[in-house]
Amino acid sequence: MQQKTKITIAGVASAAMFAAGAATAYAAVHDRFGYSPVRSGIPRDAAHFHVSSPDLADHGTFPAAEICTGFKTPPRLTWSGAPAGTKSFAVEMFDPQAPTGSGFSHWRAWDIPAGARTFGGTATPPAGTVVGVNDLGDTSFDGPCPPVGDPVHHYQIRVLALDTASIGLPSAGTSTAYSGFILGRHIIGSAQMTVDAQQ
């Protein structure tokens, strides 16, 4: 009887320790805003190359005129150093802090020809480029609009180097989740800028 009591006490102690550890782990990635990590979809062995913009600074902030104002002109991007074997590019802007549980896509385009080194602004996309639907349902760029009172949102602007000339997806009817999944199977390199916004 005493042995059973000891086992029960030990079991309760183990359960309590597990619960405390789980609570600590949860607290490390969650706060009152419900933040949790969002998987990037970029392979760990993907090469890194360089992207810049005359419109935005890496680790800078969006101009106030572009925050929650219906701003529709994407940033102009210029990149270099893409890995050998790149057959096309994709570009995107993603908000991993959006209160959706899965982030928020503001912009995505793919099948950008391998010879391209610039994209965005008011220029017409190169022939063959597919401008996908974003999470607002638009086939365009939509500027940042974090909720009022949220902490700073860190918008990720990426150029992705792909191992195929076309991922074979149309714009119409293709969700951002599905285009992201297919892109993830072809990424061989990535270049990223992070630009902040807050209200």
C-alpha positions in Angstrom: 0.0 0.0 0.0 2.8 2.4 0.9 4.6 1.5 -2.3 1.5 2.3 -4.4 1.2 5.6 -2.6 4.8 6.5 -3.4 4.3 5.6 -7.1 1.2 7.8 -7.2 3.0 10.7 -5.6 6.0 10.3 -8.0 3.5 10.2 -10.9 1.9 13.4 -9.7 5.3 15.0 -9.3 6.3 14.0 -12.8 3.0 15.3 -14.2 3.5 18.6 -12.4 7.1 18.9 -13.7 5.8 18.1 -17.3 3.1 20.7 -17.0 5.5 23.3 -15.7 7.9 22.6 -18.5 5.1 22.8 -21.1 3.9 26.1 -19.6 7.4 27.5 -19.8 7.8 26.4 -23.5 4.4 27.9 -24.3 5.2 31.1 -22.6 8.4 31.3 -24.7 6.5 31.6 -28.0 3.2 33.0 -26.9 2.2 36.3 -25.3 -1.1 38.2 -24.8 -1.2 38.8 -28.6 -1.2 35.0 -29.2 2.1 35.0 -31.2 3.6 31.7 -32.3 6.2 30.8 -34.9 5.2 30.5 -38.6 7.1 28.1 -40.7 9.0 29.8 -43.5 8.8 27.0 -46.1 12.4 27.8 -47.2 14.7 24.8 -47.2 17.6 25.0 -44.7 20.1 24.3 -47.4 18.9 27.1 -49.7 21.6 29.5 -50.8 21.5 33.1 -49.7 21.8 36.0 -52.1 21.3 39.7 -51.9 18.2 41.9 -52.5 17.8 45.7 -52.1 15.3 48.4 -52.8 15.5 52.1 -53.6 12.2 52.5 -51.9 12.8 50.7 -48.6 15.7 50.0 -46.2 16.4 46.6 -44.8 15.5 46.7 -41.1 13.9 50.1 -41.7 10.3 51.1 -41.6 7.5 51.6 -44.1 6.6 55.3 -44.8 3.5 56.4 -42.9 1.8 57.0 -46.3 1.9 53.3 -47.1 0.5 52.0 -43.8 -3.2 51.1 -44.0 -3.8 53.7 -46.8 -4.7 51.2 -49.6 -1.2 51.6 -51.0 -0.9 49.4 -54.1 2.6 50.0 -55.6 5.0 47.3 -54.7 8.6 48.2 -53.8 11.2 48.1 -56.5 13.5 45.2 -55.9 17.0 44.6 -57.3 18.9 41.4 -56.6 22.3 39.7 -57.3 24.2 36.5 -56.5 21.4 34.0 -57.2 22.7 30.4 -57.2 23.8 28.5 -60.3 20.9 26.4 -61.6 18.3 29.2 -61.0 15.6 28.8 -63.7 13.1 31.4 -62.5 12.3 33.6 -59.5 9.4 34.4 -57.3 8.8 37.5 -55.1 6.6 37.9 -52.1 5.8 40.1 -49.1 4.7 38.2 -46.0 3.6 39.3 -42.5 4.4 36.5 -40.0 3.0 38.5 -37.1 -0.5 38.9 -38.6 -3.2 37.6 -36.1 -4.3 34.8 -38.4 -2.4 31.8 -37.1 -0.6 31.5 -40.4 0.7 34.9 -41.2 -0.6 37.1 -44.1 0.5 37.3 -47.7 0.5 40.8 -49.1 2.2 40.0 -52.5 3.3 37.0 -54.4 4.5 36.5 -58.0 6.2 33.6 -59.7 7.6 32.3 -63.0 9.7 35.5 -63.2 12.3 34.7 -65.9 15.8 33.6 -64.8 17.4 36.6 -66.5 15.5 39.1 -64.4 17.4 41.1 -61.8 14.7 43.7 -61.0 11.0 43.6 -60.2 8.2 45.7 -58.8 7.4 49.4 -58.8 5.2 50.6 -61.7 7.1 48.5 -64.3 5.1 45.8 -66.2 6.1 42.3 -65.0 8.3 40.4 -67.5 6.5 38.2 -70.0 5.5 34.9 -68.4 5.3 36.2 -64.9 2.3 35.1 -62.9 1.0 37.5 -60.3 -0.7 35.4 -57.7 -3.7 36.1 -55.4 -2.7 37.5 -52.0 -4.6 37.0 -48.7 -6.8 39.9 -49.5 -7.9 38.2 -52.6 -6.1 40.7 -54.9 -3.8 40.0 -57.8 -1.6 42.9 -56.7 0.5 44.2 -54.0 -1.3 45.4 -50.9 0.6 47.6 -48.5 1.1 46.8 -44.8 -1.7 47.3 -42.3 -1.0 45.9 -38.8 -3.8 46.1 -36.3 -3.9 49.2 -34.1 -2.1 48.5 -30.8 -0.1 45.5 -32.0 3.6 45.4 -31.4 5.8 46.1 -34.4 5.2 43.8 -37.4 8.3 42.6 -39.3 7.3 42.3 -43.0 9.5 39.9 -44.9 10.1 40.9 -48.6 11.8 38.0 -50.4 13.1 37.0 -53.8 13.2 33.2 -54.2 15.4 31.4 -56.7 13.7 28.4 -58.2 15.0 25.2 -59.9 12.2 25.3 -62.5 11.2 27.7 -65.2 7.6 27.4 -64.2 5.8 26.1 -61.1 2.8 25.3 -63.3 0.2 27.3 -61.3 -2.3 29.9 -62.6 -3.1 33.0 -60.6 -6.9 32.4 -60.5 -8.0 29.8 -58.0 -4.6 29.3 -56.4 -4.5 30.1 -52.7 -1.4 31.6 -51.1 -1.1 28.4 -49.0 -1.0 26.2 -52.1 1.3 28.5 -54.1 3.6 28.6 -51.0 3.6 24.9 -50.7 4.5 24.4 -54.4 7.2 27.1 -54.3 8.7 25.4 -51.3 9.4 22.3 -53.4 11.5 24.3 -55.8 13.4 26.9 -53.8 17.2 26.7 -54.1 18.0 30.2 -52.9 16.5 33.1 -51.1 17.2 36.8 -50.5 15.3 38.8 -47.9 14.6 42.3 -46.6 12.7 42.9 -43.4 10.8 46.1 -43.1 8.7 47.1 -40.1 5.3 48.7 -39.6 3.2 49.6 -36.6 0.0 51.6 -35.8 
